[in-house]
Amino acid sequence: MSETGGRSTTITDDVLRSFEGHRRELCAYAYRMLGSSFEAEDAVQETFTRAWKSYDSFEGRSSVRSWLYKITTNVCLDMLDGPQRRARPMDLSGPSTPDSPLPAPEPDYVWVEPIPNALAFGADPAEAATAKDTLRLAFVSAVQHLPATQRAILIMREVLRFSANETAEMLNVSPASVNSALQRARATMTKAQEVATVSDAYDETDEQQRKLIDDFVTAFESYDMDALTQLLKADVALSMPPFSLWISGPENVAAFMLGTGQACRDSRMVPLAGANGLPAFGHYKPSGEPGLWTPWSITVLELDGDRVAGLNFFLDTDRLFPLFGLPLELR
């Protein structure tokens, strides 16, 4: 057995393996805190680095899982040490008219970004079902309204079901402080979610929802706006980060698609394993060269009953297509 800096490689491998078992849930936690898949992955990597370096001082008074959550929380709080909070276009202004000119794009750090299901969900379907609702874009966006410590307390208590004592221990505060902060966080979340898109959790086994998604893809790829508008909720919202512009209402969405958005005509939608627990696609647009389509967006649909409530086109394809394992051209 070889030694590495005073540690046996076997112990090191076992420790790293024990960390890896928690990667997805820690990534989901960091994503809820930070609103970015890329920052969440960075946070988990930094957590593992800090944990590995300080493992000799880990005294086992809590589980490895709780200890890793404590470190991840500290990493996220360090990363959130500033006024910037991520948002969706709907959080920043009222809807635009379909003929509004596109504003200048905003930097990527402004926006809540999508997260692939594979980064956030483990293999346990029951666990994934409970995680889905709190990974929805509307929930993650609402959480961004909270100060960083309240954000951590709300997620630990309401999502991860840590006790007040466990949460207090992780944050080095009193249980009374945790309970007080949780009350304030709940009040803020109630207000924030009143203006957020309500959407049902997506159930891949639900035939009605699957048909809705299939009908949407058919209508969109054929650019049949009459068929498309029939599938949209009356207050549907279309957004396209990094642009702050967003459109509300089926008729306005159709008018936008036939005007400013007409570059989407003859698009191809490649189904993904999901993003944020919602149906998602790699969206390719015509390149101008016959038989070749190029990246346009990661498109995430929000559902409400038997209608589409949200059309989210994330246009940062240089970063997002590799994250979702998509090729940079489609033939």
C-alpha positions in Angstrom: 0.0 0.0 0.0 1.6 3.2 -1.1 1.5 6.4 0.9 0.5 9.9 -0.4 1.3 12.8 1.9 0.9 10.5 5.0 -2.2 8.9 3.7 -2.6 5.4 2.2 -3.9 5.5 -1.4 -6.5 2.9 -0.4 -7.9 5.3 2.2 -7.8 8.2 -0.2 -9.7 6.2 -2.9 -12.3 5.1 -0.4 -12.7 8.7 0.9 -13.1 10.0 -2.7 -15.6 7.3 -3.5 -17.6 8.2 -0.5 -17.7 11.8 -1.6 -18.7 10.8 -5.2 -21.8 9.1 -3.9 -23.1 12.5 -2.9 -22.2 14.5 -6.1 -25.6 14.7 -7.7 -27.5 15.8 -4.6 -24.8 18.3 -3.7 -24.9 19.7 -7.3 -28.7 20.0 -7.1 -28.3 21.9 -3.8 -25.6 24.2 -5.1 -27.7 24.8 -8.3 -30.7 25.9 -6.1 -28.4 28.2 -4.2 -26.6 29.7 -7.2 -29.0 29.4 -10.2 -26.2 28.1 -12.5 -25.2 24.6 -13.5 -21.6 25.7 -14.2 -21.2 27.4 -10.8 -22.9 24.4 -9.1 -20.3 22.0 -10.7 -17.5 24.4 -9.6 -18.9 24.6 -6.1 -19.1 20.8 -5.7 -15.5 20.4 -7.1 -14.3 23.0 -4.5 -16.3 21.2 -1.8 -14.5 17.9 -2.6 -11.1 19.7 -2.6 -11.7 21.3 0.8 -13.2 18.1 2.2 -10.3 15.9 1.0 -7.7 18.4 2.4 -9.5 18.5 5.8 -10.6 14.9 6.0 -8.0 14.1 8.8 -9.8 16.7 11.0 -13.3 15.2 10.3 -14.2 13.7 13.6 -17.3 11.8 12.6 -19.6 13.7 14.9 -22.0 14.0 12.0 -22.4 11.9 8.9 -20.1 12.5 5.9 -23.2 13.7 4.0 -24.0 16.4 6.6 -20.3 17.4 6.7 -20.2 17.7 2.9 -23.4 19.8 2.9 -21.8 22.1 5.5 -18.8 22.6 3.3 -20.9 23.1 0.2 -23.0 25.7 2.0 -19.8 27.6 2.9 -18.5 27.4 -0.7 -21.9 28.7 -2.0 -22.0 31.5 0.6 -18.5 32.6 -0.5 -19.6 32.5 -4.2 -22.7 34.6 -3.3 -20.7 37.3 -1.6 -22.1 40.1 -3.7 -25.3 41.9 -4.7 -25.9 40.1 -7.9 -28.8 37.6 -8.0 -29.7 35.6 -11.0 -33.2 36.1 -12.6 -35.5 35.2 -15.4 -36.6 37.9 -18.0 -40.0 37.8 -16.3 -38.5 39.0 -13.0 -36.9 42.1 -14.5 -39.7 43.8 -16.5 -43.2 43.5 -18.0 -43.8 41.7 -21.3 -42.8 43.2 -24.6 -44.9 43.6 -27.7 -44.2 41.0 -30.5 -42.7 43.7 -32.7 -40.3 45.1 -30.1 -36.7 45.1 -31.3 -34.3 42.8 -29.5 -32.4 44.6 -26.8 -28.6 44.0 -26.4 -27.8 40.6 -24.7 -27.0 40.6 -21.0 -24.0 38.8 -19.5 -24.5 35.1 -18.6 -24.3 35.8 -14.8 -27.6 37.7 -15.0 -29.7 34.7 -15.8 -31.0 31.5 -14.0 -29.6 28.8 -16.3 -31.0 25.3 -16.9 -29.5 22.2 -15.3 -29.5 18.7 -17.0 -31.5 16.1 -15.1 -28.5 13.9 -15.1 -26.5 16.4 -13.1 -29.1 16.8 -10.4 -31.0 13.5 -10.0 -29.7 10.2 -8.7 -30.9 6.7 -9.9 -33.8 6.5 -7.4 -37.0 7.5 -9.2 -38.8 8.3 -5.9 -36.0 10.7 -4.9 -36.1 12.3 -8.3 -39.9 12.9 -8.0 -39.5 14.8 -4.8 -36.5 16.8 -6.1 -38.2 17.8 -9.4 -40.5 20.5 -8.0 -37.7 22.4 -6.3 -35.6 22.3 -9.4 -38.2 24.0 -11.5 -37.0 27.3 -13.1 -39.8 29.1 -11.3 -38.7 27.8 -7.9 -35.0 28.4 -8.4 -35.8 31.9 -9.6 -38.0 32.6 -6.6 -35.2 31.4 -4.2 -32.9 34.0 -5.7 -35.0 36.7 -4.0 -33.7 35.5 -0.6 -30.5 36.7 1.1 -27.8 34.0 0.8 -28.1 32.6 4.4 -31.9 32.6 4.3 -31.6 30.8 0.9 -29.5 28.0 2.5 -31.8 27.7 5.5 -35.0 27.4 3.4 -33.4 24.8 1.1 -32.0 22.8 4.0 -35.2 22.8 6.0 -37.9 22.7 3.3 -36.2 20.8 0.5 -33.6 18.6 2.1 -35.5 18.1 5.4 -32.6 18.7 7.7 -33.8 19.5 11.3 -33.4 23.0 12.8 -30.6 21.7 15.0 -28.7 20.1 12.0 -29.2 23.3 10.0 -28.0 25.4 12.9 -24.9 23.2 13.3 -24.0 23.5 9.6 -24.3 27.3 9.6 -22.8 27.9 13.1 -25.9 29.7 14.3 -28.6 28.9 16.9 -31.7 26.8 16.2 -33.8 29.9 17.1 -32.0 31.9 14.4 -32.7 29.2 11.9 -36.5 29.2 12.7 -36.7 33.0 12.6 -34.8 33.1 9.2 -37.1 30.3 7.9 -40.2 32.3 8.7 -38.9 35.4 6.9 -37.8 33.3 3.9 -41.2 31.7 3.6 -42.9 35.1 3.5 -40.6 36.3 0.8 -41.0 33.1 -1.2 -44.8 33.4 -1.0 -44.7 36.9 -2.6 -42.1 35.8 -5.2 -44.0 32.7 -6.3 -47.3 34.7 -6.7 -45.8 36.2 -9.9 -43.9 33.0 -10.9 -45.2 30.7 -13.6 -47.1 27.8 -12.0 -46.3 24.5 -13.6 -47.0 20.9 -12.9 -44.2 18.5 -12.4 -43.5 16.6 -15.6 -44.3 12.9 -15.5 -42.7 11.1 -18.4 -45.1 8.2 -17.9 -48.2 10.4 -18.3 -49.7 9.8 -21.7 -51.5 13.1 -21.9 -48.3 15.0 -21.1 -46.3 13.0 -23.6 -48.9 13.7 -26.3 -48.8 17.4 -25.4 -45.0 17.4 -25.9 -45.2 15.4 -29.2 -47.9 17.8 -30.5 -45.8 20.8 -29.6 -42.7 19.4 -31.4 -44.9 18.6 -34.5 -46.4 22.1 -34.5 -43.1 23.9 -33.9 -41.1 21.9 -36.5 -43.8 22.5 -39.1 -44.1 26.1 -38.0 -47.9 25.7 -37.8 -48.8 28.7 -35.6 -52.5 27.8 -35.5 -51.7 24.4 -34.1 -49.1 25.8 -31.8 -51.3 28.4 -30.2 -53.9 25.8 -29.4 -51.4 24.1 -27.1 -50.4 27.3 -25.2 -51.9 28.5 -21.9 -53.6 31.9 -22.0 -50.8 33.5 -20.1 -48.0 31.6 -21.6 -44.6 33.3 -21.3 -41.8 33.0 -24.0 -38.3 34.1 -22.9 -34.9 34.0 -24.5 -32.0 34.6 -22.2 -29.5 36.4 -22.7 -32.2 38.9 -24.0 -34.3 40.5 -21.3 -37.3 40.7 -23.7 -40.2 38.3 -23.1 -43.6 37.8 -24.7 -46.9 36.8 -23.1 -50.0 35.2 -24.6 -50.5 32.7 -27.5 -51.3 35.3 -30.2 -48.3 37.4 -29.2 -46.1 34.4 -29.2 -47.3 33.5 -32.7 -46.8 37.1 -34.0 -43.3 37.1 -32.5 -42.5 33.7 -34.1 -43.6 35.0 -37.5 -41.7 38.3 -37.1 -38.5 38.7 -35.0 -38.4 34.9 -34.3 -38.8 33.7 -37.8 -35.2 32.3 -37.9 -36.7 29.4 -36.0 -38.7 28.3 -39.1 -37.7 24.8 -40.2 -36.0 24.1 -36.9 -35.2 20.6 -35.5 -35.9 19.6 -31.9 -33.7 16.9 -30.4 -35.2 15.4 -27.2 -33.1 15.5 -24.1 -33.3 13.5 -20.9 -34.8 16.6 -19.3 -33.7 19.8 -17.7 -34.9 21.0 -14.2 -37.2 18.0 -14.2 -39.0 19.4 -17.2 -39.2 18.4 -20.9 -36.2 19.8 -22.8 -34.7 19.8 -26.3 -31.6 20.7 -28.2 -33.0 23.2 -30.7 -31.2 23.5 -34.0 -32.0 26.1 -36.7 -31.3 25.9 -40.5 -27.7 26.9 -41.3 -28.5 28.1 -44.9 -26.6 25.0 -46.2 -29.0 22.2 -47.3 -29.2 19.4 -44.8 -27.3 21.2 -42.0 -28.7 22.6 -38.8 -26.8 24.6 -36.2 -27.4 25.2 -32.5 -30.0 27.7 -31.6 -31.1 27.0 -28.0 -31.6 24.6 -25.1 -35.4 24.8 -25.1 -37.2 24.0 -21.8 -41.0 23.7 -21.6 -43.1 24.4 -18.5 -46.4 22.7 -18.3 -49.7 23.5 -16.6 -52.3 20.8 -16.9 -52.9 20.1 -20.6 -51.2 23.3 -21.9 -47.7 24.7 -22.3 -47.2 27.5 -19.7 -43.6 28.5 -20.5 -41.3 28.5 -23.5 -37.7 29.0 -22.4 -35.1 29.3 -25.1 -31.6 29.5 -23.6 -29.5 30.8 -26.4 -26.0 30.4 -24.8 -25.3 27.4 -27.0 -21.5 27.6 -26.8 -21.7 26.7 -23.2 -25.0 24.8 -22.9 -24.8 22.4 -25.8 -21.6 20.7 -24.4 -23.1 20.6 -21.0 -26.1 18.7 -22.3 -23.8 16.4 -24.5 -25.1 17.8 -27.8 -23.1 18.0 -31.1 -22.5 21.4 -32.5 -24.2 20.5 -35.8 -27.0 18.4 -37.0 -27.2 16.7 -40.4 
